[in-house]
């Protein structure tokens, strides 16, 4: 079952990154492709949004102040209501594969992100805009 964005009544992508330019770039790309997008600039806001209206997929940066992406993912895995939300780690962090091993993300994309890779990953979890999401 796909999560529905409360306002748009369609699956949405949650972009979580403390870098405003990165958030804005990802939002622009995804909205240009027709996806509904919400953002969070820190881990606390991301967890609150996931609890309010679970997204179809989370694009999660690891390196954020206060509540890191790693912390978000650990909390997500420990919380039955959040565990099933597909989460894609997007990071320029050194040792990315090793850091993600215990986090078991749905996918890992290293920054800088290739546009084709980003869109392919989002399509895996969100139906193309204008079509019903797969069950």
N, C-alpha and C positions, 0 to 999 in steps of 0.2 A: 504494500500500500504506500503510495506516495504522499508526502506531506503537502498540504495546500497553503499557499500564502493567503492570509486572511483577507487582505484587501483585493488581491488580483484573482483569487480563486484558481490559482494555477501553481504548479510546483515552482519553488524559488531556490536560488543559490545564495548561500550565506558566505560572504567574503570577510575573512577575519585577518586583519593586518594592521599593525600600528603605524605603518608608513602610509600617509594620506595619498601620496602620489600613486603608490601601488594600488591602493583600494580604488581610487578614481579610475585608473587605467583598466583594471579588471571589470569594474562596473560598466564602463563605456563599451568595452569589447563585448561583454555578455549581453548588455541591453541592445546593442546594435544587432546581435544575433536573435533578439526577440525574447530573451530570458528575463524573468522577474528576478531582481537582485536586492538583497538587503546587506548591510555592512555592520561590522563591529570593529572598533579600534583597539579593543583589549579583550582578554580572556573572560573577565566577568561579564561584559556586555554580550559576548558570544554565547556563554552558557545561559544567560537570561533569555536571549532570543530563541535558542534551541528549545528551551522549556516552554516558551510562550507559543511558538508555532514551529514545530520541527521542519527544517528545510529538506529539500530533496537531496542536497549535497552541501557539505561545508568545505570551503577552500581555506585552509588553516596555515598561517605562518607560525613557525616555531619560536622565533626570537622576538618576544614582546616583553615589555616591562611588567612588573607586578605578577600577573597570572600569565605565564608563558603558554605557548601553543602546546608544549609537552604536558604542562599541568592540565590544560583544557582536555587534552586527549585522555589523560589518566582518569580525570573526573568523569568524562564521558563513558569510558569503559566500565567504570565502577557503578554507574547509574543505569539501572535497567531501562528507564524511559529514554535515555539518550544513546545507549550502546549501539542500537541498530542504524543510527544515522550515518550514511556513507560520509567518510571524511578523507579529503585529499590534502596531504601535507605539501605545502609550497614553501620552499625555503632555499636560502643561499648558505645555510649553515654548513660548516666544515663537518665531515664525518656524517653526512646526512643518512646514509644507509644504516650505519651503526646506531645512530640516535633513534631511528624509526623502528628498529627491530622489535623492541618491546611494545611500541605504540600500536603496532598492527594497523596502520592506516589502510584505507581502501586502495590508495594509490599514492605515489610520491612524485612530485615534479620539482626539479631543481631550477632555481632562478639563475640566469634569466630564462623565462618560460617561453617555449616555442608556441606560437599561436595555434598551430594545428594540434599539438599535444593537449593544450588547454581545452580546446573545443571538443576534441575526441573524448576526453575524460568527462566533461560536463554532459555530453550526449549520452554517455553510458548510464548516467543516473537521472537525467531529465529527458522526458520526451521532447522531440523537436517542438519549438513553439508552434501553437495552433493545433497540435494533435493531443489526444488524450494520453496521459502518462500510462506506461505499462503497469499492469497489476502485479 
